[in-house]
Amino acid sequence: MADPESLRLRPGAGTLLWVSEGEVLRGFGPALYESARDGRLVREFALPAMFTPDPARQRGPRDNLGFEGLAVTPDGRHAWLAMENALIQDGPAPTTQAAGGPCRLMLVDLETGRAVRQIAYTPDPIPLQPLLPGSHADNGISEILMLDSNRMLVLERAYATGAGNSLRLYEIETRDATDVLNTSVLAAGNHRPAAKTLVADFASLGLSRLDNTEGLCWGPALPDGKRMLVVVSDDNFNPLQTTQFAAFEYTDRP
């Protein structure tokens, strides 16, 4: 069983890497897979025990808040996996009043299949207020993308009932955060999360609407040599939503 999310081509190998968010309520957790282009499963990666669902829901991943993002390093040797929200033992999901607990971003060696590093990333408080107080609202990581070997773009996607979506793109430097691979519980004082810099608030980019954007990739180089950043939204099979592709000129920070 799987709940597929992000998909990336593995350079050199010609295979596809993809993550499953998992469905804790149905007994299966987040996962990373490698498949051939014809769909044949090549392997499932072994993950640290912290990502195994807990039937008592005292620790481990939350339902529908597992691996949402996937990025391959430029040399093709490693992949980063991003949790949408914090593991239960690491802190709460974001609210409109407070930031969420730290999401774990894990680096996997694609040759050995082993996790080699983990860092923490703290998502913003939910930036939108639902029109009906107490109705559904959320925020978390929906996708990641490497800028270079160590710098990463992180997309935070939020939704509030009646208010719609918010999309904020951040940049982080992965080397500046503490390695928490062997830290079973993330708490204040036992780690340094990745510092983040706002790159763009999509509400200011002139789109006709903001939807459930879950994909980021680099497009072909523009005539002036700058990068094209392409984003795509997931309509959730909902007639009130849309599958939206948008392309932007990306200017790197000095």
PyMOL commands that set and color helices and strands:
alter all, ss='L'
color gray80, all
select helices_A, chain A and resi 24-26+49-51+88-90+174-176+202-204
alter helices_A, ss='H'
color red, helices_A
select strands_A, chain A and resi 4-10+15-20+31-35+41-44+67-72+78-83+103-109+115-121+137-146+151-160+164-173+196-201+213-218+227-233+245-250
alter strands_A, ss='S'
color yellow, strands_A
deselect
rebuild
show_as cartoon
